[in-house]
Amino acid sequence: QRAGRLLRVADGVVLGPTAPALAMRALAGLPQPFTTSQARQVLGTTRRIAIPLLELLDERGWTRRIDAGHREVVRG
């Protein structure tokens, strides 16, 4: 949901419009599949921000959740 130029990804979690693309660049550099913890570390953020961002990337089809702890970047 867009609020002006910001991207609301969850209650109380609002990111800049380029955040998903920037996150993808960082996540693509990780060994695949990656853990939520690895994603949080490479993105330099907290779980509170990382989880909704990863869920957004999953919804867009940019990443895929493999199991409770792992995701992978979907290669185009």
TIVO-2410 file (N, C-alpha, C; in nm, 3 decimals):
# residues 76
REC num residu      c1      c2      c3 atome chaine
REC   1      Q   0.085  -0.118   0.000     N      A
REC   1      Q   0.000   0.000   0.000    CA      A
REC   1      Q   0.089   0.124   0.000     C      A
REC   2      R   0.064   0.215  -0.090     N      A
REC   2      R   0.147   0.334  -0.101    CA      A
REC   2      R   0.086   0.451  -0.024     C      A
REC   3      A   0.168   0.517   0.052     N      A
REC   3      A   0.128   0.639   0.122    CA      A
REC   3      A   0.218   0.750   0.070     C      A
REC   4      G   0.173   0.820  -0.031     N      A
REC   4      G   0.259   0.920  -0.094    CA      A
REC   4      G   0.374   0.851  -0.164     C      A
REC   5      R   0.496   0.887  -0.125     N      A
REC   5      R   0.613   0.826  -0.187    CA      A
REC   5      R   0.672   0.715  -0.102     C      A
REC   6      L   0.602   0.678   0.004     N      A
REC   6      L   0.651   0.573   0.093    CA      A
REC   6      L   0.575   0.444   0.069     C      A
REC   7      L   0.636   0.336   0.108     N      A
REC   7      L   0.578   0.203   0.090    CA      A
REC   7      L   0.549   0.145   0.228     C      A
REC   8      R   0.421   0.125   0.259     N      A
REC   8      R   0.383   0.067   0.388    CA      A
REC   8      R   0.382  -0.085   0.373     C      A
REC   9      V   0.471  -0.152   0.445     N      A
REC   9      V   0.482  -0.297   0.432    CA      A
REC   9      V   0.417  -0.372   0.548     C      A
REC  10      A   0.389  -0.302   0.657     N      A
REC  10      A   0.321  -0.360   0.772    CA      A
REC  10      A   0.283  -0.247   0.865     C      A
REC  11      D   0.203  -0.278   0.966     N      A
REC  11      D   0.168  -0.176   1.065    CA      A
REC  11      D   0.295  -0.121   1.127     C      A
REC  12      G   0.314   0.008   1.117     N      A
REC  12      G   0.431   0.072   1.176    CA      A
REC  12      G   0.560   0.050   1.101     C      A
REC  13      V   0.554  -0.010   0.982     N      A
REC  13      V   0.675  -0.033   0.901    CA      A
REC  13      V   0.655   0.034   0.766     C      A
REC  14      V   0.725   0.147   0.748     N      A
REC  14      V   0.714   0.224   0.624    CA      A
REC  14      V   0.856   0.241   0.569     C      A
REC  15      L   0.871   0.210   0.441     N      A
REC  15      L   1.003   0.214   0.378    CA      A
REC  15      L   1.000   0.308   0.258     C      A
REC  16      G   1.117   0.347   0.213     N      A
REC  16      G   1.126   0.425   0.091    CA      A
REC  16      G   1.091   0.340  -0.029     C      A
REC  17      P   1.052   0.403  -0.139     N      A
REC  17      P   1.006   0.328  -0.256    CA      A
REC  17      P   1.114   0.242  -0.321     C      A
REC  18      T   1.241   0.271  -0.298     N      A
REC  18      T   1.348   0.192  -0.359    CA      A
REC  18      T   1.394   0.078  -0.269     C      A
REC  19      A   1.340   0.068  -0.148     N      A
REC  19      A   1.385  -0.034  -0.053    CA      A
REC  19      A   1.376  -0.176  -0.108     C      A
REC  20      P   1.266  -0.217  -0.173     N      A
REC  20      P   1.262  -0.354  -0.225    CA      A
REC  20      P   1.373  -0.384  -0.325     C      A
REC  21      A   1.397  -0.295  -0.418     N      A
REC  21      A   1.502  -0.319  -0.518    CA      A
REC  21      A   1.641  -0.322  -0.454     C      A
REC  22      L   1.665  -0.232  -0.359     N      A
REC  22      L   1.794  -0.230  -0.290    CA      A
REC  22      L   1.812  -0.357  -0.208     C      A
REC  23      A   1.704  -0.403  -0.145     N      A
REC  23      A   1.711  -0.527  -0.068    CA      A
REC  23      A   1.745  -0.644  -0.160     C      A
REC  24      M   1.686  -0.648  -0.278     N      A
REC  24      M   1.712  -0.758  -0.371    CA      A
REC  24      M   1.859  -0.763  -0.412     C      A
REC  25      R   1.918  -0.649  -0.433     N      A
REC  25      R   2.061  -0.646  -0.468    CA      A
REC  25      R   2.144  -0.710  -0.358     C      A
REC  26      A   2.113  -0.675  -0.233     N      A
REC  26      A   2.187  -0.729  -0.120    CA      A
REC  26      A   2.160  -0.879  -0.104     C      A
REC  27      L   2.035  -0.920  -0.116     N      A
REC  27      L   1.998  -1.060  -0.096    CA      A
REC  27      L   2.055  -1.149  -0.206     C      A
REC  28      A   2.065  -1.098  -0.327     N      A
REC  28      A   2.120  -1.176  -0.438    CA      A
REC  28      A   2.267  -1.211  -0.414     C      A
REC  29      G   2.335  -1.131  -0.332     N      A
REC  29      G   2.475  -1.156  -0.302    CA      A
REC  29      G   2.499  -1.260  -0.195     C      A
REC  30      L   2.392  -1.304  -0.129     N      A
REC  30      L   2.406  -1.405  -0.025    CA      A
REC  30      L   2.411  -1.544  -0.086     C      A
REC  31      P   2.473  -1.640  -0.016     N      A
REC  31      P   2.463  -1.779  -0.060    CA      A
REC  31      P   2.315  -1.819  -0.058     C      A
REC  32      Q   2.273  -1.891  -0.159     N      A
REC  32      Q   2.132  -1.931  -0.170    CA      A
REC  32      Q   2.115  -2.076  -0.129     C      A
REC  33      P   2.012  -2.115  -0.057     N      A
REC  33      P   1.914  -2.026   0.005    CA      A
REC  33      P   1.976  -1.956   0.126     C      A
REC  34      F   1.910  -1.849   0.171     N      A
REC  34      F   1.960  -1.772   0.284    CA      A
REC  34      F   1.860  -1.778   0.399     C      A
REC  35      T   1.911  -1.753   0.519     N      A
REC  35      T   1.824  -1.752   0.637    CA      A
REC  35      T   1.772  -1.612   0.662     C      A
REC  36      T   1.669  -1.604   0.742     N      A
REC  36      T   1.615  -1.473   0.781    CA      A
REC  36      T   1.723  -1.393   0.854     C      A
REC  37      S   1.801  -1.460   0.935     N      A
REC  37      S   1.908  -1.393   1.009    CA      A
REC  37      S   2.013  -1.335   0.913     C      A
REC  38      Q   2.050  -1.413   0.811     N      A
REC  38      Q   2.147  -1.362   0.712    CA      A
REC  38      Q   2.089  -1.241   0.640     C      A
REC  39      A   1.961  -1.248   0.605     N      A
REC  39      A   1.897  -1.135   0.537    CA      A
REC  39      A   1.898  -1.012   0.626     C      A
REC  40      R   1.861  -1.030   0.751     N      A
REC  40      R   1.857  -0.919   0.846    CA      A
REC  40      R   1.994  -0.854   0.858     C      A
REC  41      Q   2.098  -0.937   0.865     N      A
REC  41      Q   2.234  -0.884   0.880    CA      A
REC  41      Q   2.279  -0.809   0.756     C      A
REC  42      V   2.257  -0.866   0.637     N      A
REC  42      V   2.303  -0.800   0.515    CA      A
REC  42      V   2.223  -0.671   0.488     C      A
REC  43      L   2.098  -0.668   0.533     N      A
REC  43      L   2.016  -0.548   0.515    CA      A
REC  43      L   2.041  -0.445   0.625     C      A
REC  44      G   2.112  -0.487   0.730     N      A
REC  44      G   2.143  -0.395   0.838    CA      A
REC  44      G   2.020  -0.346   0.912     C      A
REC  45      T   1.928  -0.437   0.940     N      A
REC  45      T   1.803  -0.398   1.004    CA      A
REC  45      T   1.762  -0.500   1.109     C      A
REC  46      T   1.646  -0.478   1.167     N      A
REC  46      T   1.593  -0.566   1.271    CA      A
REC  46      T   1.496  -0.666   1.210     C      A
REC  47      R   1.462  -0.768   1.288     N      A
REC  47      R   1.360  -0.865   1.243    CA      A
REC  47      R   1.226  -0.796   1.219     C      A
REC  48      R   1.196  -0.694   1.299     N      A
REC  48      R   1.068  -0.622   1.286    CA      A
REC  48      R   1.052  -0.560   1.147     C      A
REC  49      I   1.164  -0.520   1.088     N      A
REC  49      I   1.162  -0.461   0.953    CA      A
REC  49      I   1.185  -0.570   0.848     C      A
REC  50      A   1.279  -0.660   0.874     N      A
REC  50      A   1.318  -0.760   0.774    CA      A
REC  50      A   1.204  -0.854   0.737     C      A
REC  51      I   1.129  -0.901   0.835     N      A
REC  51      I   1.023  -1.000   0.806    CA      A
REC  51      I   0.918  -0.941   0.711     C      A
REC  52      P   0.860  -0.824   0.739     N      A
REC  52      P   0.761  -0.771   0.644    CA      A
REC  52      P   0.820  -0.741   0.506     C      A
REC  53      L   0.947  -0.697   0.503     N      A
REC  53      L   1.011  -0.671   0.375    CA      A
REC  53      L   1.028  -0.801   0.297     C      A
REC  54      L   1.072  -0.907   0.362     N      A
REC  54      L   1.086  -1.036   0.295    CA      A
REC  54      L   0.950  -1.088   0.247     C      A
REC  55      E   0.847  -1.068   0.327     N      A
REC  55      E   0.713  -1.111   0.287    CA      A
REC  55      E   0.666  -1.034   0.163     C      A
REC  56      L   0.699  -0.905   0.157     N      A
REC  56      L   0.665  -0.825   0.038    CA      A
REC  56      L   0.738  -0.880  -0.085     C      A
REC  57      L   0.866  -0.912  -0.070     N      A
REC  57      L   0.943  -0.965  -0.182    CA      A
REC  57      L   0.887  -1.100  -0.227     C      A
REC  58      D   0.840  -1.182  -0.130     N      A
REC  58      D   0.775  -1.309  -0.163    CA      A
REC  58      D   0.648  -1.283  -0.245     C      A
REC  59      E   0.566  -1.187  -0.199     N      A
REC  59      E   0.440  -1.155  -0.269    CA      A
REC  59      E   0.466  -1.110  -0.412     C      A
REC  60      R   0.574  -1.037  -0.431     N      A
REC  60      R   0.608  -0.987  -0.565    CA      A
REC  60      R   0.669  -1.096  -0.652     C      A
REC  61      G   0.702  -1.210  -0.593     N      A
REC  61      G   0.763  -1.318  -0.669    CA      A
REC  61      G   0.912  -1.299  -0.689     C      A
REC  62      W   0.973  -1.210  -0.613     N      A
REC  62      W   1.116  -1.183  -0.625    CA      A
REC  62      W   1.198  -1.279  -0.541     C      A
REC  63      T   1.138  -1.323  -0.430     N      A
REC  63      T   1.199  -1.426  -0.346    CA      A
REC  63      T   1.095  -1.535  -0.324     C      A
REC  64      R   1.143  -1.649  -0.276     N      A
REC  64      R   1.053  -1.762  -0.250    CA      A
REC  64      R   1.087  -1.817  -0.113     C      A
REC  65      R   0.984  -1.835  -0.031     N      A
REC  65      R   1.005  -1.896   0.101    CA      A
REC  65      R   1.011  -2.047   0.083     C      A
REC  66      I   1.120  -2.107   0.128     N      A
REC  66      I   1.141  -2.251   0.114    CA      A
REC  66      I   1.082  -2.325   0.233     C      A
REC  67      D   1.113  -2.276   0.353     N      A
REC  67      D   1.059  -2.334   0.476    CA      A
REC  67      D   1.059  -2.224   0.581     C      A
REC  68      A   1.038  -2.261   0.707     N      A
REC  68      A   1.025  -2.161   0.812    CA      A
REC  68      A   1.149  -2.071   0.826     C      A
REC  69      G   1.264  -2.122   0.787     N      A
REC  69      G   1.385  -2.044   0.809    CA      A
REC  69      G   1.462  -2.002   0.686     C      A
REC  70      H   1.418  -2.044   0.568     N      A
REC  70      H   1.498  -2.018   0.448    CA      A
REC  70      H   1.416  -1.961   0.332     C      A
REC  71      R   1.483  -1.874   0.258     N      A
REC  71      R   1.426  -1.818   0.135    CA      A
REC  71      R   1.534  -1.821   0.029     C      A
REC  72      E   1.493  -1.801  -0.096     N      A
REC  72      E   1.590  -1.787  -0.204    CA      A
REC  72      E   1.542  -1.679  -0.299     C      A
REC  73      V   1.638  -1.617  -0.364     N      A
REC  73      V   1.609  -1.519  -0.467    CA      A
REC  73      V   1.561  -1.598  -0.589     C      A
REC  74      V   1.451  -1.553  -0.648     N      A
REC  74      V   1.397  -1.616  -0.769    CA      A
REC  74      V   1.470  -1.556  -0.888     C      A
REC  75      R   1.540  -1.638  -0.959     N      A
REC  75      R   1.616  -1.589  -1.076    CA      A
REC  75      R   1.520  -1.572  -1.193     C      A
REC  76      G   1.533  -1.457  -1.262     N      A
REC  76      G   1.439  -1.425  -1.369    CA      A
REC  76      G   1.466  -1.490  -1.495     C      A
***
